[in-house]
Amino acid sequence: MKKIFFALIVLLFAGCNGQDHYIENPVNLMIKSMSNEKSYTIILDDMDAKNDGHYHKYSVVKVSKSDEITQSKTKFLPVSYEFFKKNENNLGMQIVSKDSTGKVTKAAIPAGYDNYIGNSRYGHWQGSGDQSIWVFYGRYMFLRSVFGLGYHPAYYGMHRGYYGSYYGTNRSFYGSGYQGGNYYGTSSKVTKKNRPDFYQRKARNTNWNSSRRSSSSRRSGRGSGFGYGK
């Protein structure tokens, strides 16, 4: 996995240095590189805006055909301005996943909601009614931190709501907060409370709200071509 991401990083930065190149979408590259995996989940772990462009960091959980689960993180990878803005509200959420049937879902949903949470192979619901929370079995407990369940417990009622109205639609799902607003994502009060380093960095960052496109995107003279469907 490390070799794959190293190759991605080299390719991405090589594209940034050429005046005739647009920024390749790192998520699309990861999807291609993991075509032989049984299933995977790509989570937007962090993001940043700098003088030379926009960047994402991803956390990736994959299941091999032998059912081995591994988790890894990328370094900050350059992304297009359009792709950055499209995912600006998706901090901590999965933005692409593939299930064991080979179906790829390209939507922002709570991390782990489709492949792991609610799957009796990995854990169980604890409690009663809609306020029951998801608990992983011991050997899969590391997924609790990977999916951010320490500060975003997965509630049965919210998970049921996702499957009842959003699953299979490719529509984003942010849940509903206790005091209104989103329960998941960048604008979530829970996320703001538990990721203060991100919001402090964003507040100090004069590049964050810039309306300009990254220089390499402008030089390319092309459309972004970075939609999930491409």
N, C-alpha and C positions, 0 to 999 in steps of 0.2 A: 504493500500500500504506500509506503514512504517513497519508493522509487517512482510510483505513478504520480504522486503529488509533486515530487521534485521536477519531473518532466513537464508537468503542467505549469509550474512556476517559471521554468526556463522559457517555455513557449509563450506565455503571457507577457513576460517582460521583453522578450525579443520583439513581439508585436508592437509594444508601446514605443520602442525606440525607432521604428521605421515610420517615415512620414506617410507612406502609402498604405499603412495597415490600420485596420480598425481593431478595437479591443475584443478579442474572442471571449465569449461568455464562459467563465470557468465552470458553471453548473452544467452546461451542455457537454463540456469536455469530461466532467466526472461521470455523467450519465453514460457516455460512450465507453469510458474506461471500465465501468462496472457492469457492462452488459451481460457478463457471465455469472454475476452474483445472483444468488437465490432471491434476496431482497435487500433493500437499503433505505436509509433515511438521511437526507441532507438537511442540516439545521443551520440557519443563519446565526452564528455565534457572536459576531461582532461586526462593526462597520465603522468607517472613518472617511473623512474628506480632507485632502491635502492640496497643496499648491499645484501638484502635478497630476491630480486626478482623484478618483474615488475608489474605495477599497472595501472588500468583504473578507471576513474570516469564517470558515465553515467547520462544523463538527459533523462527522460522518459515521453512522452506525451501519454495518453491513452484516448479512448472514450468508455464509458460503453454502455451497450445495451439500456440504457435510454438516451443516447446521452450526458451525462455529460462529459466534458473535464477536466482532471486533469493533473498536471505536478509535477514531483518530481525528486530529484537527489539522487544518491547513494553516499556513501563514497568511498574512494579509495578501490578497490577490486583487489586481486591478480589475475593475468592472466599468462598463459604460455609464455615463451619466443617467441615461434612461433606465437602465437596470437598477442602478442605485436608488433612484427616486421611486421606482415601482415597488421596491422592497423596504422603503424607509420605515414603515410601520411594522416590520416583521421580526424585530429583534427577539431571539430565543425561540422562534417558531421553525418548524420544518417547512421547507418550500418545495421540496420534491421527495417522493418516495416511490418505491417499487415493492409490491407485495409478492407473496409466494406463487401467485398465479401468473406473474409477469406483468400485471397491470401497473402502469406508471401514473401517479397522481401528481399534477403540477398545480398546486395551490398552497397557500399559506394556512396551515392548521396547527394546532398545538402539537408539540414534539412528542412522537410516540403514539399518537391517538389511533392510528390505523393498524400498524403492524404489531404493537406490543400491549398497549393499555386495553383491557377488556379481553385479552387473549389468555385463556386459562392455562396455557402452556408456561406462561411467564409469571403469573401472579394471581391475585384474587381481590375482590371487593371486600372491604372491611367496614362494618358499620351497618346502618339501616337506611333504606329509602334513598332518595336523591342525594343525601349528604354523605353516603358511603364514599370512601376514598380508595384509590387503587394502591395496592401494596405488592411489590415484587417479591418473589421467592429469593432465598438467600443467594443462590448462585447468579442471580440476575440483579442483585441489589445495586450494582454499579450504575445501572440504567437510571436509577432514581436521580442521581446528580446530573447525568448526561441530558436528561429530559427536563431538568429544572423542577422536579417535583418537590424539592425541599421548600421552595417558596411558592410554587404553583401546584398544590395538590390537585390531582385529577379526580373530580367529583363524578359520581355515577350519573346524576341528573344532567350535567352539562355534556358528558360523553354521549349519553342517550340522545340528547338534542342534536348533536353533530350527526350521528348516524341516521336520525330520523329525517333530517332536512338537508344536509350538506354532503354526506358521503356519496362519492361517485359523480358529483356535479362539477368538480374543479372550481368551486367557489370558496373563497377564503372564509375561515371561521375563527372569530376572536373571543367567543364566549361572552358572558355578561358579568360585569363586576358587581361586588356587593353594594356599592354606592353609585351604580350606573357606570356607563363607559365600558371599555373592553377589559376582560379578565386577562387576556394574553396579548402579547405584542408590545411594541415600543411605547404606546400611549397608556398602557396598563399601569394603574397605581401600584399594583403588586410588583411589577417589573421595576418601576422607578425606585421603589423602596429598597429592593434587593440588588440593584445594579447601579449604585450611586456613582461608581467610577466612570461608567459610560456617559451618564448625563452630565457630570462635571466636565468631562472632556469635550462633550458636544457643546456645552454652554461657552467654553473658552475658544471654540473653534470658529474663526471668522470665515472659513471656507465652507462651512456646513450648509448655510442657507444661500450660497451663491447660486445665481440662476444660470451661470455660464456652463456650457458643456466642457468636458475635459478636452484638452488641446488635441489629443490623438483622435477623438471622435470628430472634431471639427475638420481636421486635416483629411480624414478619410473621404469626405464628400459623399458618404453613404448613409442610408437609414441605419438604425441601430441593429436590426436583425436579431434582437436579443429576447424576443418574446418566448415564453415557455413552450409555445407550440411549435417552435422552429428547431 
